[in-house]
């Protein structure tokens, strides 16, 4: 089951272990995000999720777990974490698989958390093709109610071109306040696949539960993204605290290119460690700078003087910076 989801992310014909691990994490993360947003939208007060499973006591490959046996969060963890931000905007996406020529409904929900103030804002939805070219856009003023609430807005329909076959497209949703400050954003990558062009399969898929299809010939998300390059860099790296084998780092990363950076990821290499970030495995828009806080725990038996912080993306050159732990 996890390999079928992974087959939408990358080629699973003869994958390396690292490829399986990454693709299953992203495939599971996509599911967890949509599932969590759907449940919270329908049950904003009583929702509680019990993921299967939160953690295993050993390292694993398939990422149905959120944290591995060493206490390291997977990509799946961060996909789910983002859905629980205090105020969250989301696309009420009906499904992830589409046929060319279909009408793709643009329905947006804004989830406001308990004790959160109401405010006036703007919701915007952009559709990008598989080369990150904007092909459709809509925005709408909204009044977000205070406290636990779900604001629902229908914002039209994007007509998938009849010729848009076996390709991904990206739906980018953002919520800003009346001063233009970004409150929340969410990203989705639905796709058209050949199976959905078959009328019998299509009718079955939209009317009853079916096994998740394996894509032996694509489209695959990672190779699609990797074709269209951008540039990422560290703007700031600062060791904020170090106490024994634990510490905290403040990081600012920037996308200096003209295209989005995706899947943007921060990692610590060169030492045995586990770490938690306030966000990871994320979309970084062109020109965007993002602040990240990382809490880490070293698992070395000897004193470590430094470690390597690595910034990577599917469509950008990897950057690294040495972090001194001892003056």
Secondary structure, DSSP 8 states (H G I E B T S, - for coil): -HHHHHTTTS--SS--HHHHHHHHHHHHHHHHHHHHHHHHHH-TTT-----TTSB-SS--SSTTSSB-TTS-B-HHHHHHHHTTSSEEEEE--S-SEE-TT-EEEEEEEEEE-TT---EEEEEEEEEE-TTS-EEEEEEEEEEE-SSSEEEEEEEEEEE--TT--S-B-EEEEEEEETTS-EEEEEEE--EE-GGGGSHHHHHHHHHS-------SS---HHHHHHTS---EEEEEEEEEEEETTEEEEEEEEEE-SSS-EEEEEEEEESS-EEEEESS-SEEE-TT-EEEEEEEEEE--SS---EEEEEEEETTEEEEEEEEES--
